C-alpha cells in the first residue's frame, strides 16, 4: 500500500507540472441555491482583467508565517471566467527593509517569489450560511493555497479563523486541511483541525490535481461543517469555541480570503518549476430564506 501511495504522489507531482486546460460548461454551473436558502452574494469571475474591486482587496508585501512570497496585485488576474493567482520565482526588493529590525518582514532585504492574496474585508462579510468555492489547487512542492475566513472584530486569533481549504506538507506528506481557530489562554490559538493526506483523494482519482473541486462550508449558530466534493472533512462544535473573555468569534460576520503562499508549511520550492497557478472558478454564499 505504501508503494502505491508513493506512485500516486509522484503522478500528482508530474501532473502539477503540466496542468491541462479548464474544460467546463459554464451554463451548467450557474448558482442553484440549496433548498430553503437564497443566493446572497457571488463572484463568477466572468469579466477578464483584475478581480472586481467592489468585492476584493489585496494584501501587500511580506505578511505572515515566514512565507517566501511577496504579495502583489499583479499576480491576480481573471481570464476566461477563472480567477488565476500566479506564483512566480522573481526577486523583489523589500520596500520596508530595515536591517536593525527584529521583525522578519522588515529585516528581509529581498523576496525570491511573488504571489497574490485577495480578500473581501470591509466589502463583503457574512454570518452563517453556506459558502461554496470551486477551485483547482496547485499541489507542487512549496505551494500553500488556501480558502479561508476571518472575523471582522478583534485581532487574530480572537477574531476566529475558518480554513475551508488549506493544502501543504504535514511531516513532508501532501495534505488537505479543514480547520477552525480561536483564542485560548494567553491569546494563543486553539485549533479544531482535520488533516487528510492527499493520497486519500488520489486513490479514488489519480487525476485529482488536474480537476476543479468544490469546497463547502455549512455554518450555523451551532456548528461549522467543512466539505470537499460533498465529503465531510470536519465538524466544529461552536459551543466549544469561546475565547477566554467569553466572546465566540464564530457568532460574528466573517470575510473571505483566497491566497497562494509559497514556502513555510508548503515546503521548499527550490526545485519546483515556475510559474505556478491556483485557479478559482467561483465563490458563492447562500443564506437561509
DAKADA-V413688 format. One record per backbone hydrogen bond with DSSP energy under -0.5 kcal/mol. NH is the residue of the N-H (numbers start at 0). CO is the residue of the C=O. If there is no record, write none. Layout:
((NH	CO) (NH	CO))
//
This chain:
((4	0) (5	1) (6	2) (7	3) (8	4) (9	5) (10	6) (11	7) (12	8) (13	9) (14	10) (15	11) (16	12) (16	13) (17	13) (17	14) (23	21) (25	23) (27	24) (28	25) (29	26) (36	33) (37	286) (39	284) (40	284) (42	282) (47	45) (48	77) (54	51) (55	51) (56	118) (58	116) (60	70) (66	63) (67	261) (68	261) (69	112) (70	60) (70	68) (71	114) (74	71) (75	72) (76	74) (76	83) (77	48) (78	76) (78	81) (81	78) (82	279) (83	76) (83	81) (84	82) (84	277) (85	74) (85	83) (86	275) (87	113) (89	87) (89	111) (91	110) (93	108) (94	92) (96	93) (97	105) (100	97) (103	101) (105	102) (106	102) (107	103) (108	106) (110	91) (111	67) (112	67) (113	87) (114	69) (117	257) (118	56) (119	255) (122	119) (123	119) (125	253) (128	218) (129	285) (130	216) (131	283) (132	214) (133	281) (134	132) (134	212) (135	278) (136	134) (138	136) (141	265) (142	139) (143	260) (145	258) (146	164) (147	256) (148	161) (149	254) (150	159) (151	252) (157	154) (158	154) (159	156) (160	180) (161	148) (162	160) (162	178) (163	146) (163	161) (164	146) (165	176) (166	144) (167	174) (168	264) (169	172) (170	168) (172	169) (173	171) (174	167) (175	195) (176	165) (177	193) (178	162) (179	191) (180	160) (181	189) (183	187) (186	183) (187	184) (189	181) (191	179) (192	190) (193	177) (195	175) (195	193) (196	194) (197	173) (199	196) (200	196) (200	197) (201	197) (202	198) (203	199) (204	200) (207	204) (209	206) (210	207) (212	134) (214	132) (214	212) (215	226) (216	130) (217	224) (218	128) (218	216) (219	222) (223	235) (224	217) (225	233) (226	215) (227	230) (228	213) (230	227) (231	229) (232	225) (233	225) (235	223) (236	234) (237	221) (237	235) (239	236) (240	237) (242	246) (245	242) (248	240) (248	246) (250	247) (253	125) (254	149) (256	147) (257	117) (258	145) (259	115) (260	143) (260	258) (262	141) (265	262) (266	263) (268	266) (271	268) (274	86) (275	86) (277	84) (278	135) (279	82) (280	133) (281	133) (282	42) (283	131) (284	40) (285	129) (286	37) (288	35))
//
